[in-house]
Amino acid sequence: MSLTFSLQRNANPRTDADVAAIHAAPGFGQYFTDHMALATWSVEGGWRDDAIVPYGPLQLDPAAAVLHYAQEVFEGLKAYRHADGSIWLFRPEMNAARFAASAERLCLPVLPEEDFLTSIADLVKADARWVPSGETEKSLYLRPFMFASESFLGVRPARTVTYCLIASPVGAYFPQGVAPVDIWVTDEYSRAGIGGTGAAKCGGNYASSLIAQEEGYEHGCSQVLFIEASAKDRVEELGGMNVFLITKDGRLRTPALMGSILAGVTRDSILRMGERLGLRPDEGRITPDELTEGITSGEVVEAFCCGTAAVISPISGFKSRQGEVRLADGAHDQTLAIRNAILDVQYGRAEDTFGWMHRVA
């Protein structure tokens, strides 16, 4: 039976003045709306106890399995306010599918797509006033997640699981906005490996990236690019984003999905929009030498990273212990063209000829 997520309204919501002040300077992931969605799954009863409830702390037993074995997955998507006041989601069915695939990889129950989408639509409707105007690329970031909540210390899939969805009004992911960023390249640390959880969106992948991320910060870089763990013969993705190269002959290159790279919704959208704009999508193996030599020779003319949170950010250079290579100053015209084309669809400034947008309010 489908879940309904009935509304239990928050008796003490933020004032309209509070919400307006937050919208003026939301930052990223710092403030949260009045409500959240919850549901529980058990081996015996399946999915139940679904509701939109007041936002607040979750109560966990110290023996909750997630705290010991990291059995959890999550997603990230946004709600966009259009100029007429309506609110839309961007390709949410792809997030639902990836959430299901991640759950299967982590031995968690699959939340049906219909229930996933219902929870999001119902929470957005309940907290519609929290969706900011899109004039300065602000949006409502949505974070669905699922975790093993059974109190049990044995190593096996949990028999009780909690699903939760929270929402946060956000601005730019990088404080500097769309300014080009430097990327640290590491072959010392790995984010994921063949047969691992790289294709799942789970916290462990991000936790394993943090030490390299900190190393990148020490070298003035905003993100870190990982090299494949075993053979070290191909670049993969950043700690939280996919990576793209644009060549002088019009190829839009990105590492192929080989089981250790997250299938980004923005990544897929860029491949389709890039082709619409005259570039040739090229998913395949990119070796570290191809990356550095391509930039040095001028074969690679632009590079950028992408994800739901940051959308698309131009890359100015790559640094590693072997040195650094830099793109030409201001070399991001095609990158920004793709970025603007996707944003125009998301915010309703251009016709959605792909069928990507779904109205929820």
HELIX and SHEET records of a PDB file:
HELIX    1   1 ASP A   16  ALA A   24  1                                   9    
HELIX    2   2 VAL A   66  TYR A   69  1                                   4    
HELIX    3   3 PRO A   92  ARG A  105  1                                  14    
HELIX    4   4 GLU A  113  ALA A  126  1                                  14    
HELIX    5   5 ALA A  128  TRP A  130  5                                   3    
HELIX    6   6 GLY A  203  GLU A  218  1                                  16    
HELIX    7   7 VAL A  265  ARG A  276  1                                  12    
HELIX    8   8 PRO A  288  SER A  297  1                                  10    
HELIX    9   9 ASP A  333  GLN A  346  1                                  14    
SHEET    1   A 6 SER A   6  LEU A   7  0                                        
SHEET    2   A 6 GLY A  46  PRO A  54  1                                        
SHEET    3   A 6 HIS A  35  SER A  42 -1                                        
SHEET    4   A 6 THR A 160  VAL A 170 -1                                        
SHEET    5   A 6 SER A 139  ALA A 148 -1                                        
SHEET    6   A 6 GLU A  72  PHE A  74 -1                                        
SHEET    1   B 8 SER A   6  LEU A   7  0                                        
SHEET    2   B 8 GLY A  46  PRO A  54  1                                        
SHEET    3   B 8 HIS A  35  SER A  42 -1                                        
SHEET    4   B 8 THR A 160  VAL A 170 -1                                        
SHEET    5   B 8 SER A 139  ALA A 148 -1                                        
SHEET    6   B 8 LEU A  77  ARG A  81 -1                                        
SHEET    7   B 8 ILE A  87  PHE A  90 -1                                        
SHEET    8   B 8 MET A 357  ARG A 359 -1                                        
SHEET    1   C 8 VAL A 235  LEU A 238  0                                        
SHEET    2   C 8 GLN A 223  ILE A 227 -1                                        
SHEET    3   C 8 VAL A 181  THR A 186  1                                        
SHEET    4   C 8 VAL A 311  SER A 320  1                                        
SHEET    5   C 8 VAL A 300  GLY A 307 -1                                        
SHEET    6   C 8 ASN A 242  THR A 247 -1                                        
SHEET    7   C 8 ARG A 251  PRO A 255 -1                                        
SHEET    8   C 8 ARG A 280  GLY A 284  1                                        
SHEET    1   D 5 VAL A 235  LEU A 238  0                                        
SHEET    2   D 5 GLN A 223  ILE A 227 -1                                        
SHEET    3   D 5 VAL A 181  THR A 186  1                                        
SHEET    4   D 5 VAL A 311  SER A 320  1                                        
SHEET    5   D 5 GLY A 323  ARG A 326 -1                                        
END                                                                             
